[in-house]
């Protein structure tokens, strides 16, 4: 994921699972990308509560 951040950023990322979405959120936060101001991240399987995530 680090390499892809140097390319043109998409408006959103759609992940097949909430676990994948949480990993993307952590990576984006580590890179200093503000979610949802700069990019949106969507998880699909509803396994994690939305209260689990920390918003920018």
C-alpha positions as CSV (number, residue, x, y, z in Angstrom):
1,X,0.0,0.0,0.0
2,X,2.9,2.4,0.7
3,X,3.9,2.3,-3.0
4,X,0.4,3.0,-4.2
5,X,0.2,6.2,-2.1
6,X,2.8,7.9,-4.3
7,X,0.5,7.5,-7.3
8,X,-2.6,9.5,-8.0
9,X,-4.9,8.9,-5.1
10,X,-8.4,7.5,-5.7
11,X,-11.5,9.2,-4.2
12,X,-12.4,6.0,-2.4
13,X,-11.3,2.5,-1.6
14,X,-13.9,-0.4,-1.5
15,X,-12.8,-3.3,0.6
16,X,-14.3,-6.8,0.6
17,X,-14.2,-7.0,4.4
18,X,-14.2,-4.7,7.4
19,X,-10.9,-6.1,8.5
20,X,-9.3,-5.1,5.1
21,X,-10.9,-1.6,5.5
22,X,-9.4,-1.2,9.0
23,X,-5.9,-2.1,7.7
24,X,-6.3,0.5,5.0
25,X,-7.4,3.0,7.5
26,X,-4.3,2.4,9.6
27,X,-2.0,2.6,6.7
28,X,-3.6,5.8,5.5
29,X,-3.4,7.4,9.0
30,X,0.3,6.3,9.2
31,X,0.8,8.1,5.8
32,X,-0.9,11.2,7.1
33,X,-3.9,10.9,4.8
34,X,-7.1,12.3,6.3
35,X,-10.1,10.0,6.1
36,X,-12.8,10.9,5.0
37,X,-11.6,14.4,4.0
38,X,-9.1,13.1,1.4
39,X,-10.3,9.6,0.7
40,X,-13.2,7.4,1.7
41,X,-12.8,3.8,2.9
42,X,-15.7,1.3,2.7
43,X,-15.8,-2.2,4.2
44,X,-18.5,-4.6,3.0
45,X,-19.1,-7.4,5.5
46,X,-20.3,-5.5,8.6
47,X,-18.1,-7.6,11.0
48,X,-16.6,-4.6,12.9
49,X,-18.6,-1.9,14.6
50,X,-18.2,1.6,13.3
51,X,-17.3,2.6,16.8
52,X,-14.1,0.6,16.5
53,X,-12.6,3.1,14.1
54,X,-11.0,6.4,15.0
55,X,-11.9,9.2,12.6
56,X,-9.5,11.9,11.6
